[in-house]
Amino acid sequence: MTSPPTSAASTVQEREAWRWLVRRHTPPGHERPGRDRPGCDERAFERWLAADPRHPEAYARAEAVWICSAAPAARLAEEESAALAGYLARMDAPASRRRGPAFRGPAWTLAMAACLLLVLWTGGWWQPQRWLGDLRADYVSAPGQIRELTLTDGSHLVLDSDSALALRFDGRERRVELLRGGAVFKVAHNGQPFVVGAEGGEARVLGTEFEVRRLRRETRVTVATGRVAVRADETAELPQAVLHAGQRVAFADGRLTAPEAVDSGAALAWRQGWLAFYQTPLSEVLERLGDYYPGRILLLDDDLAARRVTGSFPSADPHAVLDSLQAVLGFRQRELLGRVIVIH
């Protein structure tokens, strides 16, 4: 038997194993030039496996987690809201309405806590798909972190909290893939097209400063200065919208909305530490606020989700924002395990 690796060496091997796993599962056409070149991966992968007897073990562990975790985590994530809603309903029910042995002793309380912890941990915090996506990213920001970056072509970008993107500059086109979150781009002109892609569409620069933001149900493009051409798919034949300063469109499922006028200064105020909303559904407000909270914010009331919010809030203190919203809207909130806030 081989001796156990040191913790530092083990960490390096595990990280390399996950990178190889991502490369081998990356769909054709999404490879990053110079790193994930088609035709070279398998030979390079075999050399990496043969370089150290611990490499096959590390890769096998990573692949086992990949196979075993994706489906259960997705299923539990879908069940998470229902499980928490039932739990909170039991907690809020009067003692006379709690039937059976549910709250008669510490054993049930411990069992309930253990089940809740399992749902939150597996369905909420443990997100292997997200981690694997980050391994494909060139730049990542943590919750609460805003990063200012200058790219190799001289373009400037500001990466919002809890965001990730990958670069694909190949000498013919400068392409950025927004994997999650949002970013503002100020593009340097060098004669090459600059394209920002997100799931379901892309924005092609015609000379501008603009934001691309992925939300749960759609991706939005907001223009601060100049012009941007936006289409809801990468297919050139599909119609596109040309946005000017102070305009926004959204795309999802192959559909592109009509341009609408927006206050781009307010929309991009997150760069100065403020989240500004005008007649915005509470569900969207909490989604944006969740980018700055190092855990999960769950909203369990559909009627409450549709309530409209107008105001500007400091992004650095999500708890203070929730307290302000609670005072106006009258909802209840509970923080569980210091990492999950439930609103109902």
C-alpha angles and dihedrals in degrees: 000000000000118000116256112268121246116261093251093048091045091053092052092048092048091050092049091048092053091049091053090047091054092047093051092048096044110115117243113272094032097082118125112239114254095014113050100032115170113245094024102067099076095049092045089046092053090050090051091050091051095046095077131012089226093060096075089050092051092048093048090053092049092048091048091054090047093052098040101040107045099070098039092046092050092046094048091046089057091048093045098090094046092048093050092045090054091046093051092046089055091049093049096045117103114258091247091061096051103102130200125006093318099123102013100106147008094262093068092044091053091046092050091049091048092050092047091049090051092051093047095044100044100032100034115025103027104072110160093174089058093049091049090050090053090054088059092049126096094202129027131176125203124229107287093017124115115191128200113204139179114211126217092262092055096257116141125220138178114211114209125224117293095008136135136192140174128215127223108181107165103165093261101058136013106222128180122190113206104211096182142337122021144292139186117224129202103186127214113219116233103146095267122108115255113211130179113200127194131171107299101010151006144237118222117201121235093175116305156103111258146153130234116194131181114211128180095266104022147004120244132203118200123185122212099175135358125005138306129189112217130189130177093231138024091247108114093213094065118095118259136204122229110214127203130198113304096022134114138190133182131209135195136152093008094306126118122200123224115265114268132193116253139171096252091189091059093041091055096039089110086085087069094044100266133115110207124193135180118193089332121162112253090237090063093043090055091046090056092042089051089066088068098043116085094226137022133310111202123193113199102179119080094194090051090048090062095053112116124238130198123182148076121266135184108253093206094073112046092170092057090049091051091049090053092048091047091054091054102036100033099226126147124241133192128187113214123200090344091280108070127058115197118199122193 
